[in-house]
Amino acid sequence: MRTKILVVIALLLSGVSSVFATPQIQHWQAPSGAQVYFVENHDLPILDVAVDFAAGSSFDTAEKTGLAGLTHGLLDLGAEGMSEDDIARKLADIGAQMGGRFDADRSGMSLRTLSSAAERDQALNILARVLQRPLFPENVLAREKTRLIASLKEAETKPEHIAEKAFSKAVFGTHPYGLTAEVASVETIQRTDLEAFYRAHYFAQAAVISIMGDVTRAEAEAIAQQLTGQLPQGGDAGSIPPVTMQINASEQRIAHPATQSHILIGVPGMARNDPDYFPLYVGNYILGGGGFVSRLMNEVREKRGMAYNIYSYFVPTRQPGVFQIGLQTRKEQADEALQLVRATLREFIAKGPTAKELQAAKQNIIGGFPLRIDSNRKILEYLSVIGFYGLPLTYLDDFTGKVDKVTVAQIHDAFRRRINPDAMATVIVGAPDGKEPGDKMEHGQ
């Protein structure tokens, strides 16, 4: 009996290790010109697919903010031979799920379906038509514009939206990463604008296809071609201009009746393929990305109780995205909290982390890594990121090793070169009493 128990335990342990094994990524170019990233896994009878394009909000213009988002939003709201109700009903009939993602860089559609032939074929046919034959119906566009405009008007009353909007402009200025949808712009968008944007950005050679799950390589090749073979050819997606890394110190205080002050501080940070990626990533975990074990949380919440939550993060995008510190605190202590945050950041940049902090951060990041790849959906998202940003196919294999190799000196050097505490944008919505709302102040002089 004891022998049988030991055998069962050994089998369970071997199963755990295989679950957390790094997926083997295959890559090729489809005949359509699309790039394909594929992980074959037959453990579950499920297929996950995503198709991404360089068609995020940074491809809007100042005159047509909101166009990229509306184009993305209407893709699955009517396609050749199918209304939005038809699409929803046909997906529900086979238990399939269609979703999407949209950010500054990317616009993408995703699909989860059973891998059995009947369900898979119907689901893929729907996705293929959504991607390659969208209709952008006039009545649906009018409805979605009304919804978006109402949402934007409501958001303009909320302190978190006001803060993010002002902060983006303070960090990025006129760069496309600083654009946000405006009511006046959305009102001018017509169906012809969506069609032109679609032709310019949703073309085959720009597509990145991620496939994860219960299909063979031959089946994956056919799926990739089915989804992109009839996309527009030879579009001109354009490129995102460089970000100005050095900004002037600024501080905006914006009045709001909220009981708390919403504070954002930051600068342009790093790109997804940045050579300093891992030192900055690990260093930020120590500074403010590690939750209750971070310095900012310890100094601001644990020691002084000035905020329930405080965070910092980098947004790694095609061009350097934002490095942001954020918190909410009572109005009467907002200035004190802000000074504390700046002092904590300044000390971190001046001295770097301690060896003890670094060791703890590595243990947490490396120990938690298996949870990053413990489902098909999570692996699919990594495939999309690897493909879209041109990261090495060994990215997941190399991740923990690169984290482990980060040194105190590398973190200190990277933060010192990238983050100037005397030249950061600060926005306070729900500004403390005693200073004029809307004041712009220079700090760190």
Summary of the structure (lengths in Angstrom):
residues: 445
radius of gyration: 24.1
end to end distance: 75.5
largest distance: 78.6
contacts: 1490
relative contact order: 0.15
helix: 50%
strand: 18%
